[in-house]
Amino acid sequence: MPAAYQIRVYEKQQLLHSAEVSDPVEIGRQFDDNEPLYCQSTSAGRHRYVVARLNELNISRQHVLLESAGEDRIRLTNLSKNRPVHVPGSTLRPNAAAAELTLPPRSNNGREKPAH
């Protein structure tokens, strides 16, 4: 049975949107202006969740892939060709670097530094 995740999108420590998404899920910015912000879709057996506008270039169109990696763990893969993904204790380099994380992970995808 596919896992489900609660995704929360913050900007300047303010919650902008929250959604439950299914495993596996690709997260990224809009492909074009017609793709609604915060929409969810499915293509080729993969769910997609749009978290950034087309002009937010610090988030790739296909930024990360989340997949279940066992109980209370996920595998996060950087799908970006040129953007790193920052997770606790690591930076995933572009082009398919991956890490397994214990839930709930936090990722700062280039917006601003998280508060400690």
N, C-alpha and C positions, 0 to 999 in steps of 0.2 A: 504494500500500500504506500503510495507517495506521501511524503511528509508535507506538512504545511508550515509556513513561517509567517510571523508577524513582522512586517517591514514598516519602519517609521522613518520619515524624511524630515530632517530638521534644517533650519537655517537660522544662524545667530541664536541658537539654543531655543528656538520657537518651533513647535511641532507644526509642520505644514500639511502633512498627510500621513495616514496610516492605512495599511491594507494587509489582508491575509493572502498569501501567494502559495502556489503548489510547487512541489519539487519535480524536476529541476526547474529553476527559474533564472532567466537572463535579465539583468538589470542594466539600463542604459538611458541615454537621452533620446529625444524624438528623432526618427528617421527623416521626417519632413513636417511641415506646418500642419498637415492634415491629421497627424497622429496625436490624439489628445494626451495632455499631460496627466500623469497618474493613471493611465489606462492599463488594462491587463488584456493580453491576447495570447493565442496559442498558434504555433507554427512548427511544423516538422517535429512534433512530439516534445516541444519545449515551450514552457510558459515564458512570457515576457512582461516586464513591468517597467513603465516609463517614469523616471524620477527627475528628469531635467529637460528644460526647453532646448530647442535646436541650437540657440545661440550660446548656450553654456558649454563652452569648449573644453572645460576642465573635466567633463564627464564624456566618455566615448559613447557612440551610438550603441555599441555592444561592449559594455564596460566589465561586468563580472557575471559569473555563473555560480549559483548556489546549488549544491546537491547534498543530499543526506549522506552522512559518513558514519552512521551508527547512532545509537541512542545518545541524545543530547550533544551530537557533534555534526558539523557541516564541513564540506569541502568547498572552499572559495577559490575559483580560478579566475585570473585576470585575463579577460578576452581582448583588452585594448592592445592595439599595435604600438602605441607610443605613450601611454599614461600609466604611471605606477598606481598601485592600490595600497593604502596604508591601513594596516590592521594592528592590534596590540602586539608589540614585540617584533614586528616584521614589516617589511615593505615588499609587496609582490611586484616584481619587475614586469614590464610589458611582455606580450606574446606567450600566454599560457602558463605563467608561474602560478603555482597553487599552494594552498596551505589548508590543513585541517584545524578547525577551531572548535572549542567548547562553547555551547550556547549560553548566554546570548553574546555574540561578538558585536563589536562596534567598528565601523569603518569611517574614516574621514576622507572622503573622496575629493580632496582639493578645494573644498569650500572655505573652511577656516579651521584653525586649531581647536580641538576639543578642550573644554574646561576640565581641570583636574581637581 
